[in-house]
Amino acid sequence: MEMSSELPTLSMVAEELLKKVKLIYQQLSQLTDELLLALKFVFGPAALQALELVDRRAVTLVNSPSGRSLYQVEGSSGQVYHCLSSCLYCSCPAFMYSVLRRNDNILCKHILAVYLCQAMGVFHQLTVTDKQLTSLLLAKDKEPGSTA
Ligand SMILES: [Zn+2]
């Protein structure tokens, strides 16, 4: 599959950078300082936050038998967000305000973490039923600290 078809709205620069992340990580099992700087330059503060998420193995790919999937990312506060990498959506507030409304970021740290984990191949996998996947998609995200 072409990489470009998976990353429809990322800039060329971001796309090339993620390809390089994949290549370097395959060769060295870690990222170089040069690459870390480039990530920070292209993605801003979200880069470091996303790399922390990658380090914590906070990303889980959730699959269902019918082939649908989404990514779960556990944020630093323990809040879990859902990311649809195929259409670049994340359920976190930063995505809503900063990406959708103000258009001043191309993605949030969770989606960036998903891309980095895809490139580096370091995510958990979980298989659920189709019904469970649908309820994950439709679930309203709980406020942090809420027990409901
Ligand atoms: Zn997010």
Residues whose N, C-alpha, C, O or C-beta is under 5 A from the ligand:
A	BS01	ZN	C90 C92 F95 C108 K109 H110 I111
